[in-house]
Amino acid sequence: MKNASISTLGSLRQQTIRVTLSLPVQATLYTSLCALTLWTVYFSTYPAVHNQMHSVRHHTLMVGCH
């Protein structure tokens, strides 16, 4: 009984690692991280970042500044 539960946990762990390291999951995580970074920089209220990104926001299509 104990050996069966250990092998099930090992199998579950291997399956989790396989899914986590798959290309679609990696691509999704990378895209999400890039989008979050751009969102943070574009819409920052920190004055130094806001002033540097001001003209970039005005020249990017579909992105308003104020």
C-alpha positions as CSV (number, residue, x, y, z in Angstrom):
1,M,0.0,0.0,0.0
2,K,2.8,2.4,0.9
3,N,4.8,1.7,-2.2
4,A,1.7,2.4,-4.4
5,S,1.2,5.9,-2.9
6,I,4.9,6.7,-3.3
7,S,4.9,5.7,-7.0
8,T,1.7,7.7,-7.5
9,L,3.4,10.8,-5.9
10,G,6.5,10.3,-8.1
11,S,4.3,9.9,-11.2
12,L,2.3,13.0,-10.3
13,R,5.5,15.0,-9.7
14,Q,7.0,13.9,-13.1
15,Q,3.7,14.9,-14.8
16,T,3.7,18.3,-13.1
17,I,7.3,18.9,-14.2
18,R,6.5,17.8,-17.7
19,V,3.5,20.2,-18.0
20,T,5.3,23.1,-16.3
21,L,8.3,22.8,-18.6
22,S,6.2,22.5,-21.8
23,L,6.7,25.1,-24.5
24,P,3.1,26.4,-24.4
25,V,3.3,27.1,-20.6
26,Q,6.7,28.7,-21.0
27,A,5.5,30.9,-23.9
28,T,2.4,31.9,-21.9
29,L,4.5,32.8,-18.8
30,Y,7.0,34.8,-20.9
31,T,4.2,36.7,-22.7
32,S,2.5,37.5,-19.4
33,L,5.7,38.8,-17.9
34,C,6.4,41.0,-20.9
35,A,2.9,42.4,-20.9
36,L,3.1,43.1,-17.1
37,T,6.4,44.8,-17.5
38,L,5.1,47.0,-20.4
39,W,1.9,47.8,-18.5
40,T,3.9,48.8,-15.4
41,V,6.3,51.1,-17.4
42,Y,3.6,52.6,-19.6
43,F,1.2,53.5,-16.8
44,S,3.5,54.3,-14.0
45,T,2.7,57.3,-11.8
46,Y,6.2,57.6,-10.6
47,P,7.3,61.0,-11.9
48,A,10.7,60.1,-13.3
49,V,9.2,57.1,-15.3
50,H,6.0,59.0,-16.2
51,N,7.9,61.9,-17.7
52,Q,10.3,59.7,-19.7
53,M,7.4,57.6,-21.1
54,H,5.1,60.6,-21.8
55,S,6.0,61.1,-25.5
56,V,6.2,57.4,-26.1
57,R,2.6,57.0,-24.8
58,H,1.5,59.8,-27.1
59,H,3.1,58.2,-30.1
60,T,1.9,54.7,-29.5
61,L,-1.3,53.8,-31.2
62,M,-4.4,53.3,-29.0
63,V,-2.6,54.2,-25.8
64,G,-3.8,57.3,-24.1
65,C,-1.7,59.2,-21.5
66,H,-4.2,61.0,-19.4
